[in-house]
Amino acid sequence: MLSYLHGYHAGNFADLHKHAALWLILTHLRKKKKPFCVIDTHAGSGWYDLGSDQAAKTGEWHGGIGAAQAGKNAPEMLQDYMDHVSRFDPITHGREYGVRDTDEYAGPFYPGSPFIVREMLRDEDELVLMELHPRENETLYHRVKRDPRIHLHKRDGYEGLVAMMPPAIRRGLVLMDPSYDVKQDYQRAAHSLQSAWDKWPTGTFMLWYPILEDGFDADLRKSIGAIKSQGGVLCAELAADHGGAKGRMRGAGLLVINPPWQFDQDLDVIGSWLAKTCKLPGPGHHTTRWLVPAE
């Protein structure tokens, strides 16, 4: 199914948690001169206009990036990312960022994972994007086509990830952020990550998932926790104790294989602040735990 459009949810609390974690990993990768690659299996359209009709219909960003930017005493490592978001303005870049004269924008803007990574790429680094949704893929193509470091594929992210393993640059990150609009996505995500890790056991893999009242996240944690990586498997969740109506998201989680050193501590500080600052369905909390301890 290709019904999901992230524009309705961009910049919400789950996006902040996921993208702050992404920023931490990218910061770590940049510490060494060796090149790195990032593979984003469900890339979306690249960046989002929070003043659009889509964003206005849900207003979720007000309880996410909006609340965080209005909050006080943000952790330094999170503030660095939020400063990037505050500066992000594709209009100033024009055609380089896919802005077309025929389009109308209201702003403010929120960068999706492709443009978070793009900000952190050096000349020798690479970003591989996959997006199967026809309209999202077309939009993303116009937004990244002028950057030779970025390679976009219109293909299924689950299948494409395994086919690309191992990458030519053997240092880097896989980000998998499916829509989960069908329950089979949970099984496909677990199988794809397992198969990819088998071929690239030294890579870092980060899988995002929703926490629902009637969700399948327990099975997903069990499946990824069976991957006995030497670098460990970390689970980090930002959630409310309850989410109200059946099928509604009450939180979001990340499963990270081979996370960087001290990533768990840094993300827990960030997640705890987000739990107090952002709007969740109820009183929120953040937890981190090792499903597989690092050796």
Salt bridges, closest charged atoms under 4 A:
ASP15 OD2 - HIS6 NE2 2.86
ASP15 OD1 - LYS18 NZ 3.02
GLU60 OE2 - HIS9 ND1 3.02
GLU96 OE1 - HIS93 ND1 3.85
GLU96 OE2 - ARG118 NH2 3.33
ASP103 OD2 - ARG100 NE 3.27
GLU124 OE2 - ARG122 NE 3.71
ASP125 OD2 - ARG122 NE 2.80
ASP147 OD2 - ARG118 NE 3.25
ASP147 OD2 - ARG149 NH2 2.81
ASP156 OD2 - ARG188 NH2 2.98
GLU159 OE2 - ARG155 NH2 2.54
ASP177 OD2 - LYS18 NZ 2.53
GLU213 OE2 - ARG250 NE 3.30
ASP217 OD2 - ARG221 NH1 2.84
GLU237 OE2 - ARG221 NH1 2.70
ASP241 OD1 - HIS285 ND1 3.36
ASP268 OD1 - HIS286 ND1 2.92
